[in-house]
Amino acid sequence: MNAIDPRSQDALRAELTELLPPPPVPGFAPEREREVRRAVLAAALPARPARSAARRRVWVRIAVPAVACALAAGGVLLAAPPERPGGGTPAVRAEGASAVLERAALAAAASPAPNARAGEFVYVESLVARSARSADGGPAETGPAHRRQVWLSADGSLPGLLREEGSADSVLSPRVPVYEVDRPGAAPRKTFLEQGPPSVTAPTHAYVAGLPTDPEALLRLVREQTRAPGGDADQRAFDAIGTLLAETWAPPRVTAALYGAAARVPGVAVLPSARDAAGREGVAVARTSAAGEQTQWVFDRSTSVFLGQRTVLVRAADAGPAGTVLSVSAVLAKAAVARTGQLPG
């Protein structure tokens, strides 16, 4: 019997290797993928960021966001559906909201931390448009988007300011003026109504910074502070979280927890495509109230950064047919400034 040349065996093995397809590479099991995501999120959230000796002013311009987190930069892998002839509201997917909100949490974890100190103000700039109905009824009509600027006292001790195009400035004071009349014909007497302590529905920057960073604990707090007789408790919680995301500047850990809390609200689903008040298109998570009003949070597809909100009718009502936009907003910038009326930069 002739001996087989080992070199011939190696050559034959190499040829067979080229002909056969490569073995499949197993992916993560769902449980393992969740563990990896949690580990990445935990690594991206330092326990307490060190304060540099030379204080730098942080100004987040959200129109062109930059996110350092690699997973968040992967974006949301959902394709926008083709536009329907004649418009209308696209169908809502029942799956994937948790994934969108988890990516948003990762993006928040990599965002700059607010640096507003006591005695300063948190500045939030946005575009807003709201619907209105004429005195004789009829469907609601949404006007053009206009700029909205809010200066919120960092520690709640100073009067803030709300400036909105088309309206007079409103002072956001911890003491609300009230005029009382002791008897008919008497001159009004000015007194002040002291507002209650800060809360989820009346937040200060310091209050938001101290919110729980555990999503379940945060959701319990939101539910407790938005409790009311009747109505849709889940929708109240979802709307309150959305207001905190749009109108305050929370630390990264708190913002990530807000997204985690929203993911635990029943009925939240993915909307494949939506636009904010600035016209920026993105993927959205949405929840529809019992009254048929759908609240949408729009996120940038590539960075998962929060862009703005929309409220749309999903079925005909007194305000109009299905697809009627009741309100829309777009967050443009958040920054710390020294006084009301001051612009960042």
DRENDO-1510 file (C-alpha; in Angstrom, 1 decimal, always signed):
<recs>
REC; n; res; u; v; w
REC; 1; MET; +0.0; +0.0; +0.0 .
REC; 2; ASN; +1.3; +3.4; -1.0 .
REC; 3; ALA; +1.7; +5.9; +1.8 .
REC; 4; ILE; -0.3; +9.1; +1.5 .
REC; 5; ASP; +1.7; +12.3; +1.2 .
REC; 6; PRO; +0.7; +14.6; +4.2 .
REC; 7; ARG; +1.2; +17.6; +1.9 .
REC; 8; SER; -1.5; +16.2; -0.5 .
REC; 9; GLN; -3.9; +15.8; +2.4 .
REC; 10; ASP; -3.3; +19.5; +3.4 .
REC; 11; ALA; -3.9; +20.6; -0.2 .
REC; 12; LEU; -7.1; +18.6; -0.4 .
REC; 13; ARG; -8.4; +20.0; +2.9 .
REC; 14; ALA; -7.7; +23.5; +1.7 .
REC; 15; GLU; -9.6; +22.9; -1.5 .
REC; 16; LEU; -12.6; +21.5; +0.4 .
REC; 17; THR; -12.5; +24.5; +2.8 .
REC; 18; GLU; -12.9; +26.9; -0.1 .
REC; 19; LEU; -15.8; +25.0; -1.5 .
REC; 20; LEU; -17.8; +24.6; +1.7 .
REC; 21; PRO; -19.6; +27.6; +3.2 .
REC; 22; PRO; -18.3; +29.0; +6.5 .
REC; 23; PRO; -19.9; +27.7; +9.6 .
REC; 24; PRO; -22.7; +30.0; +11.0 .
REC; 25; VAL; -21.7; +32.3; +13.9 .
REC; 26; PRO; -24.3; +32.1; +16.6 .
REC; 27; GLY; -25.7; +35.4; +17.8 .
REC; 28; PHE; -26.6; +36.5; +21.4 .
REC; 29; ALA; -29.6; +35.0; +23.0 .
REC; 30; PRO; -32.1; +37.7; +24.0 .
REC; 31; GLU; -31.2; +37.4; +27.7 .
REC; 32; ARG; -27.5; +37.7; +26.9 .
REC; 33; GLU; -28.1; +40.7; +24.6 .
REC; 34; ARG; -30.0; +42.5; +27.4 .
REC; 35; GLU; -27.1; +41.8; +29.8 .
REC; 36; VAL; -24.6; +43.2; +27.3 .
REC; 37; ARG; -26.7; +46.4; +26.8 .
REC; 38; ARG; -27.0; +46.9; +30.6 .
REC; 39; ALA; -23.3; +46.5; +31.0 .
REC; 40; VAL; -22.6; +49.1; +28.2 .
REC; 41; LEU; -25.1; +51.5; +29.8 .
REC; 42; ALA; -23.6; +51.1; +33.2 .
REC; 43; ALA; -20.1; +51.7; +31.8 .
REC; 44; ALA; -21.3; +54.9; +30.1 .
REC; 45; LEU; -22.7; +56.3; +33.3 .
REC; 46; PRO; -20.1; +57.4; +35.8 .
REC; 47; ALA; -21.1; +57.5; +39.4 .
REC; 48; ARG; -20.2; +61.1; +39.9 .
REC; 49; PRO; -18.4; +63.1; +37.1 .
REC; 50; ALA; -15.4; +65.1; +38.3 .
REC; 51; ARG; -15.7; +68.9; +38.1 .
REC; 52; SER; -12.8; +70.5; +36.3 .
REC; 53; ALA; -11.0; +73.4; +37.9 .
REC; 54; ALA; -11.8; +75.7; +34.9 .
REC; 55; ARG; -15.6; +75.6; +34.6 .
REC; 56; ARG; -16.7; +75.2; +31.1 .
REC; 57; ARG; -20.2; +76.2; +29.9 .
REC; 58; VAL; -22.1; +73.4; +28.2 .
REC; 59; TRP; -24.4; +74.2; +25.4 .
REC; 60; VAL; -26.3; +71.4; +23.8 .
REC; 61; ARG; -27.4; +72.3; +20.3 .
REC; 62; ILE; -29.9; +69.5; +19.4 .
REC; 63; ALA; -30.3; +70.4; +15.7 .
REC; 64; VAL; -27.1; +68.6; +14.9 .
REC; 65; PRO; -26.5; +66.1; +17.8 .
REC; 66; ALA; -23.2; +64.2; +18.3 .
REC; 67; VAL; -23.4; +61.1; +20.4 .
REC; 68; ALA; -20.2; +59.2; +21.4 .
REC; 69; CYS; -21.9; +56.0; +22.3 .
REC; 70; ALA; -21.1; +53.3; +19.7 .
REC; 71; LEU; -24.4; +51.4; +20.2 .
REC; 72; ALA; -26.5; +54.6; +20.0 .
REC; 73; ALA; -24.7; +55.6; +16.8 .
REC; 74; GLY; -25.9; +52.4; +15.3 .
REC; 75; GLY; -29.3; +54.0; +15.0 .
REC; 76; VAL; -32.7; +52.5; +14.8 .
REC; 77; LEU; -33.0; +49.9; +12.1 .
REC; 78; LEU; -36.6; +50.8; +11.0 .
REC; 79; ALA; -37.3; +51.9; +7.5 .
REC; 80; ALA; -39.7; +54.8; +6.9 .
REC; 81; PRO; -42.9; +53.6; +5.1 .
REC; 82; PRO; -43.8; +55.2; +1.8 .
REC; 83; GLU; -46.2; +58.2; +2.1 .
REC; 84; ARG; -49.8; +57.4; +1.7 .
REC; 85; PRO; -51.7; +59.1; -1.1 .
REC; 86; GLY; -53.9; +61.7; +0.6 .
REC; 87; GLY; -51.9; +61.7; +3.9 .
REC; 88; GLY; -53.3; +60.0; +7.0 .
REC; 89; THR; -51.7; +58.5; +10.1 .
REC; 90; PRO; -49.4; +55.5; +9.4 .
REC; 91; ALA; -50.2; +52.4; +11.3 .
REC; 92; VAL; -48.5; +51.8; +14.7 .
REC; 93; ARG; -46.3; +48.7; +15.2 .
REC; 94; ALA; -47.0; +46.8; +18.3 .
REC; 95; GLU; -43.4; +45.8; +18.8 .
REC; 96; GLY; -40.1; +47.5; +19.2 .
REC; 97; ALA; -40.8; +50.4; +21.5 .
REC; 98; SER; -38.5; +49.0; +24.2 .
REC; 99; ALA; -35.7; +48.8; +21.8 .
REC; 100; VAL; -36.1; +52.4; +20.6 .
REC; 101; LEU; -36.3; +53.7; +24.2 .
REC; 102; GLU; -33.3; +51.6; +25.2 .
REC; 103; ARG; -31.2; +53.2; +22.4 .
REC; 104; ALA; -32.5; +56.6; +23.5 .
REC; 105; ALA; -31.3; +55.8; +27.0 .
REC; 106; LEU; -27.8; +54.9; +25.7 .
REC; 107; ALA; -27.7; +58.1; +23.8 .
REC; 108; ALA; -28.7; +60.1; +26.9 .
REC; 109; ALA; -26.0; +58.3; +28.9 .
REC; 110; ALA; -23.3; +59.7; +26.5 .
REC; 111; SER; -24.7; +63.3; +26.4 .
REC; 112; PRO; -23.1; +66.2; +28.3 .
REC; 113; ALA; -24.2; +66.7; +31.9 .
REC; 114; PRO; -26.0; +69.9; +32.8 .
REC; 115; ASN; -23.8; +72.4; +34.5 .
REC; 116; ALA; -26.4; +75.0; +35.8 .
REC; 117; ARG; -25.6; +76.1; +39.4 .
REC; 118; ALA; -27.7; +77.6; +42.1 .
REC; 119; GLY; -28.6; +81.2; +41.1 .
REC; 120; GLU; -28.4; +80.4; +37.4 .
REC; 121; PHE; -31.0; +79.3; +34.9 .
REC; 122; VAL; -31.7; +76.4; +32.6 .
REC; 123; TYR; -32.5; +77.7; +29.1 .
REC; 124; VAL; -34.6; +75.6; +26.8 .
REC; 125; GLU; -35.4; +76.7; +23.2 .
REC; 126; SER; -38.0; +75.0; +21.1 .
REC; 127; LEU; -40.4; +75.4; +18.2 .
REC; 128; VAL; -44.1; +74.8; +18.9 .
REC; 129; ALA; -47.3; +74.8; +17.0 .
REC; 130; ARG; -50.8; +74.2; +18.5 .
REC; 131; SER; -54.2; +73.8; +17.1 .
REC; 132; ALA; -57.1; +76.1; +17.7 .
REC; 133; ARG; -60.8; +76.1; +16.8 .
REC; 134; SER; -62.9; +79.0; +15.7 .
REC; 135; ALA; -65.7; +80.3; +17.9 .
REC; 136; ASP; -68.3; +78.7; +15.6 .
REC; 137; GLY; -66.8; +75.3; +15.9 .
REC; 138; GLY; -65.4; +73.2; +13.1 .
REC; 139; PRO; -62.2; +71.2; +12.9 .
REC; 140; ALA; -59.1; +72.4; +14.6 .
REC; 141; GLU; -56.4; +74.0; +12.6 .
REC; 142; THR; -52.7; +74.1; +13.5 .
REC; 143; GLY; -50.9; +77.4; +13.0 .
REC; 144; PRO; -47.3; +77.8; +11.9 .
REC; 145; ALA; -44.5; +76.8; +14.3 .
REC; 146; HIS; -43.0; +79.6; +16.4 .
REC; 147; ARG; -40.2; +79.9; +18.8 .
REC; 148; ARG; -40.6; +79.2; +22.5 .
REC; 149; GLN; -37.9; +80.1; +25.1 .
REC; 150; VAL; -38.0; +79.1; +28.8 .
REC; 151; TRP; -35.6; +80.2; +31.5 .
REC; 152; LEU; -36.1; +78.0; +34.6 .
REC; 153; SER; -34.4; +78.8; +37.9 .
REC; 154; ALA; -31.8; +76.1; +38.6 .
REC; 155; ASP; -32.7; +75.9; +42.3 .
REC; 156; GLY; -36.2; +77.2; +42.1 .
REC; 157; SER; -35.4; +80.3; +44.2 .
REC; 158; LEU; -35.6; +82.9; +41.5 .
REC; 159; PRO; -38.4; +83.9; +39.1 .
REC; 160; GLY; -38.1; +82.3; +35.7 .
REC; 161; LEU; -39.3; +83.5; +32.3 .
REC; 162; LEU; -41.4; +82.2; +29.5 .
REC; 163; ARG; -41.1; +84.0; +26.1 .
REC; 164; GLU; -43.2; +82.9; +23.2 .
REC; 165; GLU; -43.6; +84.6; +19.9 .
REC; 166; GLY; -47.0; +86.3; +19.6 .
REC; 167; SER; -47.5; +86.5; +23.4 .
REC; 168; ALA; -46.4; +88.7; +26.2 .
REC; 169; ASP; -43.6; +87.5; +28.4 .
REC; 170; SER; -44.7; +85.5; +31.4 .
REC; 171; VAL; -42.8; +85.6; +34.7 .
REC; 172; LEU; -42.4; +82.1; +36.2 .
REC; 173; SER; -42.3; +83.0; +39.9 .
REC; 174; PRO; -42.4; +80.8; +42.9 .
REC; 175; ARG; -44.8; +83.5; +44.3 .
REC; 176; VAL; -48.0; +83.9; +42.3 .
REC; 177; PRO; -49.6; +87.4; +42.7 .
REC; 178; VAL; -53.3; +87.3; +43.8 .
REC; 179; TYR; -55.6; +90.3; +44.1 .
REC; 180; GLU; -58.2; +90.2; +46.8 .
REC; 181; VAL; -61.2; +92.5; +47.4 .
REC; 182; ASP; -62.3; +92.8; +51.0 .
REC; 183; ARG; -65.7; +94.4; +50.2 .
REC; 184; PRO; -67.7; +95.7; +47.2 .
REC; 185; GLY; -66.1; +98.9; +45.8 .
REC; 186; ALA; -62.9; +98.4; +47.7 .
REC; 187; ALA; -59.5; +98.6; +46.0 .
REC; 188; PRO; -58.0; +95.3; +45.2 .
REC; 189; ARG; -55.3; +94.2; +47.7 .
REC; 190; LYS; -52.3; +92.4; +46.3 .
REC; 191; THR; -51.1; +89.3; +48.1 .
REC; 192; PHE; -49.0; +86.3; +47.0 .
REC; 193; LEU; -49.9; +82.7; +46.7 .
REC; 194; GLU; -46.9; +80.5; +47.5 .
REC; 195; GLN; -46.6; +77.6; +45.2 .
REC; 196; GLY; -46.2; +74.1; +46.6 .
REC; 197; PRO; -42.9; +72.2; +46.7 .
REC; 198; PRO; -41.4; +71.1; +43.3 .
REC; 199; SER; -42.8; +68.0; +41.8 .
REC; 200; VAL; -42.9; +66.0; +38.5 .
REC; 201; THR; -45.6; +68.4; +37.2 .
REC; 202; ALA; -43.9; +71.6; +38.6 .
REC; 203; PRO; -40.2; +70.8; +38.4 .
REC; 204; THR; -37.1; +72.8; +39.2 .
REC; 205; HIS; -33.7; +71.9; +37.8 .
REC; 206; ALA; -32.5; +70.8; +41.2 .
REC; 207; TYR; -35.6; +68.6; +41.7 .
REC; 208; VAL; -35.1; +66.9; +38.3 .
REC; 209; ALA; -31.5; +66.3; +39.1 .
REC; 210; GLY; -32.5; +64.4; +42.2 .
REC; 211; LEU; -35.1; +62.1; +40.6 .
REC; 212; PRO; -34.6; +58.4; +41.0 .
REC; 213; THR; -32.3; +56.8; +38.4 .
REC; 214; ASP; -34.0; +53.4; +38.7 .
REC; 215; PRO; -36.7; +53.3; +36.0 .
REC; 216; GLU; -39.2; +51.3; +38.1 .
REC; 217; ALA; -38.8; +53.6; +41.1 .
REC; 218; LEU; -39.1; +56.7; +38.8 .
REC; 219; LEU; -42.3; +55.4; +37.2 .
REC; 220; ARG; -43.8; +54.8; +40.7 .
REC; 221; LEU; -43.0; +58.4; +41.6 .
REC; 222; VAL; -44.5; +59.7; +38.3 .
REC; 223; ARG; -47.7; +57.7; +38.8 .
REC; 224; GLU; -48.0; +58.9; +42.4 .
REC; 225; GLN; -47.6; +62.6; +41.5 .
REC; 226; THR; -50.0; +62.4; +38.5 .
REC; 227; ARG; -52.7; +60.4; +40.2 .
REC; 228; ALA; -56.2; +61.8; +39.6 .
REC; 229; PRO; -59.7; +60.4; +39.8 .
REC; 230; GLY; -60.7; +58.7; +36.6 .
REC; 231; GLY; -59.1; +59.1; +33.2 .
REC; 232; ASP; -56.1; +57.3; +31.8 .
REC; 233; ALA; -53.4; +56.9; +34.4 .
REC; 234; ASP; -50.9; +55.4; +31.9 .
REC; 235; GLN; -51.4; +58.3; +29.5 .
REC; 236; ARG; -50.9; +60.8; +32.3 .
REC; 237; ALA; -47.6; +59.2; +33.2 .
REC; 238; PHE; -46.5; +59.0; +29.6 .
REC; 239; ASP; -47.3; +62.7; +29.0 .
REC; 240; ALA; -45.6; +63.8; +32.3 .
REC; 241; ILE; -42.4; +61.9; +31.3 .
REC; 242; GLY; -42.5; +63.6; +27.8 .
REC; 243; THR; -42.8; +67.0; +29.3 .
REC; 244; LEU; -39.8; +66.4; +31.5 .
REC; 245; LEU; -37.8; +65.3; +28.5 .
REC; 246; ALA; -38.8; +68.3; +26.4 .
REC; 247; GLU; -38.9; +71.1; +29.1 .
REC; 248; THR; -36.1; +70.3; +31.5 .
REC; 249; TRP; -32.4; +69.4; +31.3 .
REC; 250; ALA; -31.9; +66.3; +33.4 .
REC; 251; PRO; -28.6; +64.6; +34.2 .
REC; 252; PRO; -27.7; +61.7; +31.9 .
REC; 253; ARG; -28.6; +59.0; +34.5 .
REC; 254; VAL; -32.0; +60.6; +35.1 .
REC; 255; THR; -32.8; +61.0; +31.4 .
REC; 256; ALA; -31.9; +57.4; +30.8 .
REC; 257; ALA; -34.2; +56.4; +33.7 .
REC; 258; LEU; -37.0; +58.5; +32.1 .
REC; 259; TYR; -36.8; +56.4; +28.9 .
REC; 260; GLY; -36.7; +53.2; +31.0 .
REC; 261; ALA; -39.8; +54.3; +32.9 .
REC; 262; ALA; -41.6; +55.1; +29.6 .
REC; 263; ALA; -40.7; +51.6; +28.3 .
REC; 264; ARG; -42.6; +50.2; +31.3 .
REC; 265; VAL; -45.9; +52.1; +30.5 .
REC; 266; PRO; -48.4; +49.7; +28.9 .
REC; 267; GLY; -49.5; +50.5; +25.4 .
REC; 268; VAL; -46.4; +52.2; +24.1 .
REC; 269; ALA; -45.6; +51.2; +20.5 .
REC; 270; VAL; -43.3; +52.2; +17.6 .
REC; 271; LEU; -44.4; +54.6; +14.9 .
REC; 272; PRO; -42.1; +54.0; +11.9 .
REC; 273; SER; -42.0; +57.7; +10.8 .
REC; 274; ALA; -42.9; +61.1; +12.2 .
REC; 275; ARG; -41.7; +64.7; +11.9 .
REC; 276; ASP; -41.2; +67.3; +14.6 .
REC; 277; ALA; -42.0; +71.0; +14.4 .
REC; 278; ALA; -38.7; +71.7; +12.6 .
REC; 279; GLY; -39.5; +69.2; +9.9 .
REC; 280; ARG; -36.9; +66.7; +11.1 .
REC; 281; GLU; -38.0; +63.1; +10.3 .
REC; 282; GLY; -37.3; +60.2; +12.6 .
REC; 283; VAL; -38.7; +57.1; +14.3 .
REC; 284; ALA; -41.1; +57.6; +17.1 .
REC; 285; VAL; -42.7; +55.9; +20.1 .
REC; 286; ALA; -46.3; +56.6; +20.6 .
REC; 287; ARG; -49.2; +56.0; +22.9 .
REC; 288; THR; -52.9; +56.5; +22.2 .
REC; 289; SER; -55.2; +57.7; +24.9 .
REC; 290; ALA; -58.8; +56.5; +25.4 .
REC; 291; ALA; -60.0; +59.7; +23.7 .
REC; 292; GLY; -58.1; +58.8; +20.5 .
REC; 293; GLU; -55.3; +61.3; +20.9 .
REC; 294; GLN; -51.9; +59.8; +20.0 .
REC; 295; THR; -48.8; +61.3; +21.7 .
REC; 296; GLN; -45.6; +60.7; +19.7 .
REC; 297; TRP; -42.0; +61.2; +20.7 .
REC; 298; VAL; -39.7; +61.7; +17.7 .
REC; 299; PHE; -36.1; +60.4; +17.8 .
REC; 300; ASP; -33.2; +60.9; +15.4 .
REC; 301; ARG; -32.7; +57.7; +13.4 .
REC; 302; SER; -28.9; +57.7; +13.6 .
REC; 303; THR; -28.3; +59.0; +17.1 .
REC; 304; SER; -31.6; +58.2; +19.0 .
REC; 305; VAL; -31.6; +61.8; +20.4 .
REC; 306; PHE; -35.0; +63.1; +21.4 .
REC; 307; LEU; -36.2; +65.6; +18.8 .
REC; 308; GLY; -39.7; +66.6; +19.7 .
REC; 309; GLN; -43.3; +65.6; +20.2 .
REC; 310; ARG; -46.6; +65.4; +18.3 .
REC; 311; THR; -50.2; +64.9; +19.3 .
REC; 312; VAL; -52.4; +63.5; +16.5 .
REC; 313; LEU; -56.0; +62.3; +16.3 .
REC; 314; VAL; -56.1; +58.6; +15.3 .
REC; 315; ARG; -59.9; +58.6; +14.9 .
REC; 316; ALA; -62.4; +61.3; +14.0 .
REC; 317; ALA; -63.5; +63.5; +16.9 .
REC; 318; ASP; -65.0; +67.0; +17.3 .
REC; 319; ALA; -61.6; +68.5; +16.7 .
REC; 320; GLY; -61.3; +67.0; +13.3 .
REC; 321; PRO; -60.9; +63.8; +11.2 .
REC; 322; ALA; -58.2; +61.2; +11.9 .
REC; 323; GLY; -54.8; +62.5; +11.2 .
REC; 324; THR; -55.5; +66.0; +12.5 .
REC; 325; VAL; -52.4; +67.4; +14.2 .
REC; 326; LEU; -53.3; +68.9; +17.6 .
REC; 327; SER; -49.8; +70.0; +18.6 .
REC; 328; VAL; -46.2; +69.6; +17.5 .
REC; 329; SER; -42.9; +70.7; +19.0 .
REC; 330; ALA; -39.1; +70.5; +18.3 .
REC; 331; VAL; -36.4; +70.9; +21.0 .
REC; 332; LEU; -33.6; +73.0; +19.6 .
REC; 333; ALA; -31.2; +73.8; +22.4 .
REC; 334; LYS; -30.6; +73.4; +26.2 .
REC; 335; ALA; -28.0; +75.4; +28.1 .
REC; 336; ALA; -27.1; +77.1; +31.4 .
REC; 337; VAL; -27.2; +80.9; +31.5 .
REC; 338; ALA; -26.6; +83.5; +34.2 .
REC; 339; ARG; -29.9; +85.4; +34.0 .
REC; 340; THR; -33.4; +85.4; +32.4 .
REC; 341; GLY; -33.5; +86.8; +28.8 .
REC; 342; GLN; -29.8; +85.8; +28.2 .
REC; 343; LEU; -29.1; +83.6; +25.3 .
REC; 344; PRO; -26.3; +81.0; +25.4 .
REC; 345; GLY; -23.1; +81.4; +23.5 .
</recs>
